[in-house]
Amino acid sequence: MSTPASTDRSSEDGVVFRDMTLEDVPTVNALEQRLFPADAWPLQMFLAELSQPETRRYVVAESGGDIVGYAGLMCIEPIADVQTIAVVPEFEGRGIGSALLTRLIDEARRRRAADVLLEVREDNPRAQQLYVRFGFEQIHVRRKYYRDGVDALIMRLQLVPDGAVPGGVPAAEPTTEADPTTEVGHP
């Protein structure tokens, strides 16, 4: 399997998307602590995730040299799992969450995943709406999944119809026109 490009220099509204590096981890971890104080990953978790490029892909969104969003995917064929996705509040509503999610879905397709799964807080309708626009559907509830007792909704995006062989699937796009004012927090 080929490795992903180290940088994805495509830009949307002045935002640059690229692969997360070890040098990014302290900044990403500080954002994680700020954005998800009850459920934040420890710094070591990001380091461990980045050490597994054969099954992981993490990207950051930068504006003016500052990281304003990040996202990660684990893919062990035939299942991909969105590990995390976040955009700082000051940059919500600019399509960054949609762009990050698109990159994760494209990576899942590149790695020949049949399905993409994620967990999203039951009390995060904004993120749920984003996922539904991309074609995700709720398939299960994990009761009291988060540390503060909130349930997690398990959502799935079927990339390949049941019984079909992964590969040759078109690039990710929302199922309806995306609302550029909607962004997401932790899945």
Contacts in CASP RR format, 6 or more apart in sequence:
PFRMAT RR
TARGET T0000
AUTHOR 0000-0000-0000
METHOD contacts of the structure
MODEL  1
MSTPASTDRSSEDGVVFRDMTLEDVPTVNALEQRLFPADAWPLQMFLAEL
SQPETRRYVVAESGGDIVGYAGLMCIEPIADVQTIAVVPEFEGRGIGSAL
LTRLIDEARRRRAADVLLEVREDNPRAQQLYVRFGFEQIHVRRKYYRDGV
DALIMRLQLVPDGAVPGGVPAAEPTTEADPTTEVGHP
1 54 0 8 1.000
1 111 0 8 1.000
3 53 0 8 1.000
4 19 0 8 1.000
4 53 0 8 1.000
4 57 0 8 1.000
4 107 0 8 1.000
4 110 0 8 1.000
5 19 0 8 1.000
6 18 0 8 1.000
6 19 0 8 1.000
7 18 0 8 1.000
7 19 0 8 1.000
8 17 0 8 1.000
8 18 0 8 1.000
8 19 0 8 1.000
8 59 0 8 1.000
8 103 0 8 1.000
9 16 0 8 1.000
9 17 0 8 1.000
9 18 0 8 1.000
10 16 0 8 1.000
10 17 0 8 1.000
11 17 0 8 1.000
12 95 0 8 1.000
12 96 0 8 1.000
12 99 0 8 1.000
13 94 0 8 1.000
13 95 0 8 1.000
14 63 0 8 1.000
14 64 0 8 1.000
15 61 0 8 1.000
15 62 0 8 1.000
15 63 0 8 1.000
15 68 0 8 1.000
15 91 0 8 1.000
15 94 0 8 1.000
15 96 0 8 1.000
15 99 0 8 1.000
16 61 0 8 1.000
16 62 0 8 1.000
16 63 0 8 1.000
16 65 0 8 1.000
17 59 0 8 1.000
17 60 0 8 1.000
17 61 0 8 1.000
17 62 0 8 1.000
17 99 0 8 1.000
17 100 0 8 1.000
17 103 0 8 1.000
18 59 0 8 1.000
18 60 0 8 1.000
18 62 0 8 1.000
19 57 0 8 1.000
19 58 0 8 1.000
19 59 0 8 1.000
19 60 0 8 1.000
20 28 0 8 1.000
20 46 0 8 1.000
20 50 0 8 1.000
20 58 0 8 1.000
20 59 0 8 1.000
20 60 0 8 1.000
20 70 0 8 1.000
20 72 0 8 1.000
21 50 0 8 1.000
22 47 0 8 1.000
22 50 0 8 1.000
24 60 0 8 1.000
24 67 0 8 1.000
24 70 0 8 1.000
25 43 0 8 1.000
25 46 0 8 1.000
25 47 0 8 1.000
25 50 0 8 1.000
26 43 0 8 1.000
27 67 0 8 1.000
28 46 0 8 1.000
28 60 0 8 1.000
28 67 0 8 1.000
28 70 0 8 1.000
29 40 0 8 1.000
29 41 0 8 1.000
29 42 0 8 1.000
29 43 0 8 1.000
29 46 0 8 1.000
31 67 0 8 1.000
31 69 0 8 1.000
31 70 0 8 1.000
31 86 0 8 1.000
31 88 0 8 1.000
32 40 0 8 1.000
32 41 0 8 1.000
32 46 0 8 1.000
32 84 0 8 1.000
32 86 0 8 1.000
33 40 0 8 1.000
34 88 0 8 1.000
35 86 0 8 1.000
35 88 0 8 1.000
35 185 0 8 1.000
35 186 0 8 1.000
36 86 0 8 1.000
36 185 0 8 1.000
36 186 0 8 1.000
38 146 0 8 1.000
38 147 0 8 1.000
38 148 0 8 1.000
39 146 0 8 1.000
39 147 0 8 1.000
39 148 0 8 1.000
39 186 0 8 1.000
41 84 0 8 1.000
46 58 0 8 1.000
49 56 0 8 1.000
49 58 0 8 1.000
49 72 0 8 1.000
49 74 0 8 1.000
49 83 0 8 1.000
50 56 0 8 1.000
50 58 0 8 1.000
55 74 0 8 1.000
55 75 0 8 1.000
55 76 0 8 1.000
56 72 0 8 1.000
56 73 0 8 1.000
56 74 0 8 1.000
56 75 0 8 1.000
56 83 0 8 1.000
57 72 0 8 1.000
57 73 0 8 1.000
57 75 0 8 1.000
57 104 0 8 1.000
57 107 0 8 1.000
58 70 0 8 1.000
58 71 0 8 1.000
58 72 0 8 1.000
58 73 0 8 1.000
59 70 0 8 1.000
59 71 0 8 1.000
59 72 0 8 1.000
59 100 0 8 1.000
59 103 0 8 1.000
59 104 0 8 1.000
60 67 0 8 1.000
60 69 0 8 1.000
60 70 0 8 1.000
61 67 0 8 1.000
61 68 0 8 1.000
61 69 0 8 1.000
61 70 0 8 1.000
61 87 0 8 1.000
61 91 0 8 1.000
61 96 0 8 1.000
61 97 0 8 1.000
61 99 0 8 1.000
61 100 0 8 1.000
62 68 0 8 1.000
63 91 0 8 1.000
68 87 0 8 1.000
68 88 0 8 1.000
68 90 0 8 1.000
68 91 0 8 1.000
68 96 0 8 1.000
69 86 0 8 1.000
69 87 0 8 1.000
69 88 0 8 1.000
69 91 0 8 1.000
69 96 0 8 1.000
69 97 0 8 1.000
69 100 0 8 1.000
70 84 0 8 1.000
70 85 0 8 1.000
70 86 0 8 1.000
70 100 0 8 1.000
71 82 0 8 1.000
71 84 0 8 1.000
71 85 0 8 1.000
71 86 0 8 1.000
71 97 0 8 1.000
71 100 0 8 1.000
71 101 0 8 1.000
71 103 0 8 1.000
71 104 0 8 1.000
72 82 0 8 1.000
72 83 0 8 1.000
72 84 0 8 1.000
72 85 0 8 1.000
72 104 0 8 1.000
73 80 0 8 1.000
73 81 0 8 1.000
73 82 0 8 1.000
73 83 0 8 1.000
73 104 0 8 1.000
73 107 0 8 1.000
73 108 0 8 1.000
73 116 0 8 1.000
74 80 0 8 1.000
74 81 0 8 1.000
74 83 0 8 1.000
75 81 0 8 1.000
75 107 0 8 1.000
75 108 0 8 1.000
75 111 0 8 1.000
75 113 0 8 1.000
77 111 0 8 1.000
77 112 0 8 1.000
77 113 0 8 1.000
77 114 0 8 1.000
77 166 0 8 1.000
78 112 0 8 1.000
78 113 0 8 1.000
78 114 0 8 1.000
78 115 0 8 1.000
78 160 0 8 1.000
78 166 0 8 1.000
79 113 0 8 1.000
79 114 0 8 1.000
79 115 0 8 1.000
79 116 0 8 1.000
79 117 0 8 1.000
80 104 0 8 1.000
80 107 0 8 1.000
80 108 0 8 1.000
80 111 0 8 1.000
80 113 0 8 1.000
80 115 0 8 1.000
80 116 0 8 1.000
80 117 0 8 1.000
81 116 0 8 1.000
81 117 0 8 1.000
81 118 0 8 1.000
82 101 0 8 1.000
82 104 0 8 1.000
82 116 0 8 1.000
82 117 0 8 1.000
82 118 0 8 1.000
82 187 0 8 1.000
84 186 0 8 1.000
84 187 0 8 1.000
85 97 0 8 1.000
85 100 0 8 1.000
85 101 0 8 1.000
85 104 0 8 1.000
85 127 0 8 1.000
85 184 0 8 1.000
85 185 0 8 1.000
85 186 0 8 1.000
85 187 0 8 1.000
86 184 0 8 1.000
86 185 0 8 1.000
86 186 0 8 1.000
87 96 0 8 1.000
87 97 0 8 1.000
87 100 0 8 1.000
87 183 0 8 1.000
87 184 0 8 1.000
87 185 0 8 1.000
91 183 0 8 1.000
92 183 0 8 1.000
93 180 0 8 1.000
93 181 0 8 1.000
93 182 0 8 1.000
93 183 0 8 1.000
94 180 0 8 1.000
94 183 0 8 1.000
95 178 0 8 1.000
95 180 0 8 1.000
95 182 0 8 1.000
95 183 0 8 1.000
96 183 0 8 1.000
97 130 0 8 1.000
97 183 0 8 1.000
97 184 0 8 1.000
98 130 0 8 1.000
98 133 0 8 1.000
98 134 0 8 1.000
98 174 0 8 1.000
98 178 0 8 1.000
98 180 0 8 1.000
98 182 0 8 1.000
98 183 0 8 1.000
101 130 0 8 1.000
101 131 0 8 1.000
101 134 0 8 1.000
101 172 0 8 1.000
101 184 0 8 1.000
102 134 0 8 1.000
102 171 0 8 1.000
102 172 0 8 1.000
102 173 0 8 1.000
104 116 0 8 1.000
105 116 0 8 1.000
105 134 0 8 1.000
105 157 0 8 1.000
105 159 0 8 1.000
105 172 0 8 1.000
106 171 0 8 1.000
106 172 0 8 1.000
108 116 0 8 1.000
108 159 0 8 1.000
109 159 0 8 1.000
109 166 0 8 1.000
109 167 0 8 1.000
109 168 0 8 1.000
109 169 0 8 1.000
109 171 0 8 1.000
109 172 0 8 1.000
112 166 0 8 1.000
112 167 0 8 1.000
113 159 0 8 1.000
113 166 0 8 1.000
114 158 0 8 1.000
114 159 0 8 1.000
114 160 0 8 1.000
114 164 0 8 1.000
114 166 0 8 1.000
115 156 0 8 1.000
115 157 0 8 1.000
115 158 0 8 1.000
115 159 0 8 1.000
115 160 0 8 1.000
116 136 0 8 1.000
116 156 0 8 1.000
116 157 0 8 1.000
116 159 0 8 1.000
117 154 0 8 1.000
117 155 0 8 1.000
117 156 0 8 1.000
117 157 0 8 1.000
118 131 0 8 1.000
118 136 0 8 1.000
118 154 0 8 1.000
118 155 0 8 1.000
118 187 0 8 1.000
119 142 0 8 1.000
119 145 0 8 1.000
119 152 0 8 1.000
119 153 0 8 1.000
119 154 0 8 1.000
119 155 0 8 1.000
119 187 0 8 1.000
120 127 0 8 1.000
120 128 0 8 1.000
120 131 0 8 1.000
120 152 0 8 1.000
120 153 0 8 1.000
120 155 0 8 1.000
120 187 0 8 1.000
121 127 0 8 1.000
121 146 0 8 1.000
121 150 0 8 1.000
121 151 0 8 1.000
121 152 0 8 1.000
121 153 0 8 1.000
121 186 0 8 1.000
121 187 0 8 1.000
122 141 0 8 1.000
122 150 0 8 1.000
122 151 0 8 1.000
122 152 0 8 1.000
122 153 0 8 1.000
123 150 0 8 1.000
124 184 0 8 1.000
124 185 0 8 1.000
124 186 0 8 1.000
126 182 0 8 1.000
126 183 0 8 1.000
126 184 0 8 1.000
126 185 0 8 1.000
127 184 0 8 1.000
127 185 0 8 1.000
127 186 0 8 1.000
127 187 0 8 1.000
128 153 0 8 1.000
128 155 0 8 1.000
129 179 0 8 1.000
129 182 0 8 1.000
130 178 0 8 1.000
130 182 0 8 1.000
130 183 0 8 1.000
130 184 0 8 1.000
131 155 0 8 1.000
131 157 0 8 1.000
131 184 0 8 1.000
131 187 0 8 1.000
132 175 0 8 1.000
133 174 0 8 1.000
133 175 0 8 1.000
133 176 0 8 1.000
133 178 0 8 1.000
133 179 0 8 1.000
133 182 0 8 1.000
134 157 0 8 1.000
134 172 0 8 1.000
134 174 0 8 1.000
134 175 0 8 1.000
135 157 0 8 1.000
135 174 0 8 1.000
135 175 0 8 1.000
136 155 0 8 1.000
136 156 0 8 1.000
136 157 0 8 1.000
137 155 0 8 1.000
137 156 0 8 1.000
137 157 0 8 1.000
138 153 0 8 1.000
138 154 0 8 1.000
138 155 0 8 1.000
139 154 0 8 1.000
139 155 0 8 1.000
139 156 0 8 1.000
140 153 0 8 1.000
140 154 0 8 1.000
141 151 0 8 1.000
141 152 0 8 1.000
141 153 0 8 1.000
141 154 0 8 1.000
142 151 0 8 1.000
142 152 0 8 1.000
142 154 0 8 1.000
143 151 0 8 1.000
144 150 0 8 1.000
144 151 0 8 1.000
145 151 0 8 1.000
145 152 0 8 1.000
146 152 0 8 1.000
159 166 0 8 1.000
159 169 0 8 1.000
160 166 0 8 1.000
160 167 0 8 1.000
160 169 0 8 1.000
END
